[in-house]
Amino acid sequence: MLSAVRISMILCAAIYFAIGIFGYLLFGESIMADILVNFDKSSDTAAGALLNDIVRLSYALHLMLVFPLLNFSLRANLDEFLFPKKPLLAKDTTRFLSITFALLVLSYLLAIAIPNIWYFFQFMGSTSAVCLAFIFPGSIVLR
């Protein structure tokens, strides 16, 4: 698993770098903070259309590589939290599939229910900033 994580991290870093470079080459100074918003614009040149397709494909590849890694750790932590006395998750196929299915359904429902991802990012940013600045240090001191 360690080698798979390393390879995925290297690939994701390369894809992030490529998205940044190709996004800047494609949109230039008019690039917006969310690069996906720029995809609504159409380019008049063949090179611009090619760069647009490369960025879209690299972003899709990035999502395909990252989602299983995040889902793996989330599934393992949820299993440990909900079923601490049960045997390993790898040995129980029914529990593995049910947790995976529940996580996927929840992810898809949230993706459909949240109209704009920036609402979620703003909520998470403000919540994590308060937790990192005030709640976590205080809880460590109290412990």
Order of alpha helices (4+ residues) and beta strands (2+ residues): alpha-alpha-alpha-alpha-alpha
